């Protein structure tokens, strides 16, 4: 059984985006600032993707299931029974369990969930709730900024839907090169259609710290020691989130700026996954700034002088290959300039040089330098940045 809203808003393209929508929706529904995504794809989670609190009821587990919309697939009673069985192993014990899907609402399945709840009440176990896509949309669109983030058309300003959610753990993206390459191309087109669209980069570590905070707040006293422990975790969470926000902003610049996206889409297409992966993973890596044992080169924009250069650190072997490659080019093409990023060996260009330039551009923007000034001084002509020692 479906209703009109099921067709007005298409379900998200990926499971991650669907989970993000569910997290945002229930965070608003329950006014739970500490609601947290739990675990990751492929990881044993006891049937729980999101953990939240509604009033005094904690923990509530939410399982998100993205189903095919054509041909339409549904959640079966057997599938619900399996997820409920897994949820019984969640620690601490759940007070309620929601199975939320992109499938149509289904009255027999909801009746089955009520039957399970009635049986669980007698056993001292959790309530079970099943929500289909029309109900998810109804709840999401009650909250303007959630609807604007995920559907765009509900925004009072420029449409700013969520375009992609990329997950990572241990500073490594949960995408292989093929999927990353496709996601990059999709994002470029989506940012053309929705220039104010949003990209979310989320680390598993952030969700784990948030879950620790929630557990401490719910299960310990409000003693000074307990409050200090929570504050230490909140400080850790802020560092993780600051990295995620910075990486997402850099991705929007790289894939949304007309000049840069055309390079990524056409000139650098073959190497785009290496470039984007390097930028994201370096930005998330807490040890990336440790340069012990690395060698340094310097890069500067073509519109400025060498005394305004940035330092780029990389293994000695990579630095040596740059100089050998330059010597080879000078010998083979005496009249061609070789001291620029475009003439670097490709793996080094896309793994080290261009990610460093993107970070430099974003740093300038954070300092308040206007984008048009950077464009004037050729900061975005990344292929033309000069190399010096």
C-alpha positions in Angstrom: 0.0 0.0 0.0 1.4 3.4 -0.9 0.3 7.0 -0.8 1.1 10.1 -2.9 4.0 11.3 -0.8 5.9 8.0 -1.6 6.2 9.3 -5.2 6.7 13.0 -4.4 10.1 12.3 -2.7 12.3 9.6 -4.0 14.2 7.6 -1.5 17.9 8.4 -1.1 20.4 6.9 -3.6 22.4 5.1 -1.0 21.9 3.3 2.3 24.2 5.8 4.0 22.1 8.7 2.9 18.9 6.9 4.1 20.5 6.3 7.5 21.5 10.0 7.6 17.9 11.0 6.9 16.6 8.7 9.6 19.1 10.0 12.1 18.2 13.7 11.4 14.5 13.0 11.5 14.5 11.1 14.8 16.9 13.6 16.3 14.3 16.3 15.7 11.3 14.1 16.5 12.8 13.1 19.9 14.8 16.3 20.5 17.8 14.1 21.2 21.0 16.1 20.5 23.1 13.0 21.3 21.4 10.6 19.0 24.1 8.6 17.3 24.7 6.4 14.3 26.0 3.0 15.6 28.5 0.7 13.9 29.1 0.6 10.1 28.1 -1.3 7.1 29.3 -4.9 7.3 29.9 -4.7 11.1 27.9 -6.7 13.6 25.5 -4.2 15.2 22.8 -6.5 16.6 20.3 -5.1 14.1 20.9 -1.5 15.2 22.1 1.4 13.0 21.1 4.3 15.2 20.7 4.7 19.0 18.6 7.5 20.5 16.4 8.6 23.4 12.8 9.8 23.5 12.1 11.5 26.8 13.1 9.0 29.5 13.2 6.0 27.1 16.8 5.0 26.4 18.2 3.2 24.5 16.0 3.1 21.4 17.5 1.2 18.5 16.7 2.0 14.9 17.4 -0.3 12.0 17.5 1.3 8.5 16.6 -0.8 5.5 16.9 0.7 2.0 14.7 -1.4 -0.3 14.4 -1.4 -4.1 11.6 1.0 -5.3 11.4 -0.6 -8.8 10.6 -3.3 -8.8 9.1 -2.6 -5.4 10.4 -4.8 -2.6 8.9 -4.9 0.9 10.0 -5.9 4.4 8.7 -9.3 5.2 7.4 -10.7 8.5 10.3 -13.2 8.5 12.8 -10.3 7.9 11.3 -8.3 10.8 11.5 -11.4 13.1 15.2 -11.8 12.2 16.0 -8.2 13.0 14.1 -8.3 16.3 16.0 -11.4 17.3 19.3 -9.7 16.6 18.2 -6.6 18.5 17.8 -8.7 21.7 21.6 -9.0 21.9 22.2 -5.2 21.9 23.9 -3.9 25.0 22.6 -2.1 27.0 19.2 -3.8 26.5 16.9 -1.8 24.2 13.7 -0.2 25.5 12.3 0.1 21.9 13.2 -1.1 18.4 12.3 0.7 15.2 12.6 -0.9 11.7 12.5 1.9 9.2 12.6 1.2 5.5 12.1 2.8 2.0 9.4 0.2 1.3 5.8 1.3 1.2 3.8 1.2 4.5 2.4 -2.2 5.1 -0.6 -2.8 7.4 -0.1 -6.5 7.9 3.6 -5.9 8.8 2.6 -3.2 11.3 0.1 -5.5 12.9 2.8 -8.2 13.2 5.0 -5.6 15.0 2.2 -4.8 17.4 1.8 -8.6 18.1 5.5 -8.8 18.9 5.3 -5.8 21.2 2.4 -7.3 23.1 4.3 -10.5 23.6 7.5 -8.6 24.5 5.6 -6.6 27.2 4.8 -9.8 29.0 8.5 -10.8 28.8 9.9 -7.4 29.9 11.4 -6.8 26.4 11.3 -3.8 24.0 8.5 -2.5 21.9 8.7 -2.9 18.1 7.7 -0.3 15.6 7.7 -0.5 11.8 7.8 2.6 9.6 7.7 2.7 5.8 8.9 5.4 3.4 5.7 7.5 3.3 5.8 7.8 7.1 9.5 8.7 7.1 8.8 11.5 4.6 5.8 12.7 6.6 8.0 12.9 9.8 11.0 14.4 8.0 9.0 17.2 6.3 7.6 18.3 9.7 11.1 19.7 10.4 12.0 22.4 7.8 15.8 22.2 8.1 15.7 18.3 7.9 13.5 18.5 4.8 15.6 21.2 3.3 18.8 19.2 3.8 17.5 16.0 2.3 14.9 17.1 -0.2 15.9 20.6 -1.1 12.5 21.7 -2.3 11.3 22.5 1.3 14.0 25.2 1.8 13.0 28.8 1.9 16.3 29.7 0.3 18.5 28.0 -2.3 17.8 24.2 -2.4 20.4 22.5 -0.3 19.6 18.8 -0.2 22.0 16.2 1.2 23.9 15.0 -1.9 26.2 12.4 -0.4 27.3 10.8 2.9 30.7 9.3 2.9 31.7 7.1 5.8 35.3 6.4 7.1 37.1 4.7 9.9 40.7 4.8 10.9 41.0 7.7 8.3 40.1 5.3 5.5 37.0 5.8 3.2 34.5 2.9 3.1 34.5 3.1 -0.7 36.5 1.2 -3.2 38.0 3.0 -6.2 35.2 2.1 -8.6 32.4 3.2 -6.3 34.4 6.4 -5.4 34.9 7.2 -9.0 31.1 6.9 -9.7 30.3 8.9 -6.5 32.7 11.7 -7.7 31.0 12.0 -11.0 27.5 12.0 -9.4 28.5 14.7 -7.0 29.8 16.9 -9.8 26.5 16.8 -11.6 24.5 17.1 -8.4 26.4 20.2 -7.4 25.7 21.7 -10.8 21.9 21.1 -10.1 22.1 22.1 -6.4 25.0 24.5 -5.9 24.1 24.8 -2.2 23.9 21.0 -1.8 25.5 19.3 1.2 28.2 16.7 1.5 28.6 14.8 4.8 31.8 13.0 5.7 31.4 10.9 8.9 33.9 8.9 10.8 33.0 5.8 12.7 35.1 7.2 15.6 32.8 10.2 15.9 29.8 7.9 16.3 31.6 5.7 18.8 32.6 8.7 21.0 29.1 10.1 20.8 27.7 6.7 21.9 30.2 6.8 24.9 29.0 10.2 25.8 25.4 9.1 25.7 26.1 6.0 27.8 27.9 8.0 30.5 25.2 10.6 30.6 22.5 8.0 31.0 24.1 5.5 33.3 26.4 7.5 35.7 25.9 10.2 38.3 26.3 13.9 37.8 29.4 14.0 40.0 32.3 16.3 39.0 34.3 13.2 38.0 31.5 12.0 35.7 31.1 15.5 34.2 34.8 15.8 33.6 34.8 12.4 31.8 32.0 13.6 29.5 33.8 16.8 28.8 36.9 14.9 27.8 34.9 12.9 25.3 33.2 16.1 24.0 36.6 17.7 23.4 37.6 14.6 21.5 34.4 14.6 19.5 34.9 18.3 18.5 38.3 17.5 17.0 36.9 14.7 15.0 34.0 16.7 13.8 36.1 19.7 12.9 38.1 17.4 10.6 35.0 16.1 9.0 33.6 19.6 8.3 36.9 20.8 6.8 37.1 17.8 4.5 33.5 18.2 3.4 34.1 21.9 2.6 37.2 21.0 0.5 35.2 18.4 -1.4 32.5 21.0 -2.2 35.2 23.3 -3.5 37.0 20.7 -5.6 33.8 19.2 -7.1 31.7 22.3 -7.1 33.9 25.1 -8.4 33.5 25.4 -12.2 37.3 25.4 -13.0 38.2 22.6 -10.6 35.3 20.3 -11.4 36.0 20.5 -15.1 39.6 19.3 -14.4 38.4 16.5 -12.1 35.7 15.5 -14.6 37.7 15.7 -17.8 41.4 16.2 -17.5 42.0 14.3 -14.2 39.1 11.8 -14.6 41.3 8.7 -14.5 43.1 9.8 -11.4 40.1 11.5 -9.6 39.6 8.6 -7.1 43.3 8.8 -6.0 43.1 12.6 -5.7 39.8 12.6 -3.7 40.8 9.7 -1.6 44.1 11.3 -0.7 42.5 14.6 0.2 39.8 13.0 2.4 42.0 10.5 4.2 44.8 13.0 4.8 42.3 15.5 6.2 40.9 12.8 8.6 44.2 11.4 9.7 45.2 12.7 13.1 48.8 11.8 12.4 49.0 13.4 9.0 50.9 16.5 10.3 53.7 14.3 11.8 56.5 14.8 9.3 59.4 13.0 11.0 61.3 11.0 8.3 59.7 12.9 5.4 61.2 15.2 2.9 59.9 18.6 2.0 59.3 20.4 -1.3 57.6 23.8 -1.6 54.8 24.9 -3.9 53.5 28.4 -4.7 50.7 29.8 -7.0 51.8 31.1 -10.4 50.4 34.5 -9.6 52.6 35.0 -6.5 56.3 34.8 -5.6 58.2 31.8 -4.2 58.3 33.5 -0.7 54.6 32.8 -0.4 55.0 29.1 -0.9 53.5 26.2 1.1 55.4 23.2 2.4 54.5 19.7 1.2 56.0 16.7 3.0 56.3 13.3 1.4 58.6 10.2 1.4 62.2 10.7 0.2 61.6 8.3 -2.7 58.7 10.5 -4.0 60.8 13.6 -3.8 63.6 11.9 -5.6 61.3 10.8 -8.4 60.2 14.4 -8.9 63.7 15.6 -9.5 64.5 12.6 -11.7 61.4 13.2 -13.7 62.2 16.9 -14.1 65.7 16.0 -15.3 64.3 13.6 -17.8 61.8 16.2 -19.2 64.5 18.9 -19.4 66.7 16.5 -21.4 63.9 15.4 -23.7 62.1 18.8 -24.0 64.6 21.5 -23.4 62.2 24.3 -24.1 59.3 23.1 -21.9 58.9 24.4 -18.3 59.2 21.5 -15.9 58.9 23.3 -12.5 55.2 23.1 -12.2 52.7 20.6 -10.7 51.3 19.5 -14.0 54.7 18.0 -14.9 55.0 16.0 -11.7 54.8 12.2 -11.9 51.1 11.5 -11.8 50.9 9.4 -8.6 52.7 12.2 -6.7 50.7 14.9 -8.2 47.4 13.4 -7.2 48.5 11.9 -3.9 50.5 14.8 -2.5 50.6 18.0 -4.5 47.0 18.8 -5.4 45.6 17.7 -2.0 48.0 20.1 -0.4 47.0 22.9 -2.7 43.3 22.3 -1.9 44.1 22.5 1.8 46.0 25.8 1.2 43.1 27.3 -0.6 40.6 26.2 2.1 42.9 27.7 4.8 42.9 31.0 3.0 39.1 31.0 2.7 38.9 30.3 6.5 41.2 33.2 7.1 38.6 35.4 5.4 40.4 35.9 2.0 37.7 36.2 -0.7 37.5 33.6 -3.4 37.8 36.1 -6.2 41.1 37.3 -4.8 42.4 33.7 -4.9 41.2 33.3 -8.4 42.9 36.5 -9.4 46.2 35.3 -8.0 45.8 31.9 -9.7 45.5 29.8 -6.6 42.9 27.6 -8.3 45.1 27.0 -11.3 46.4 24.0 -9.5 48.2 22.4 -12.5 50.3 25.6 -12.8 51.6 25.9 -9.2 55.3 26.1 -9.2 57.8 23.8 -7.5 60.7 25.0 -5.5 63.0 23.7 -2.8 
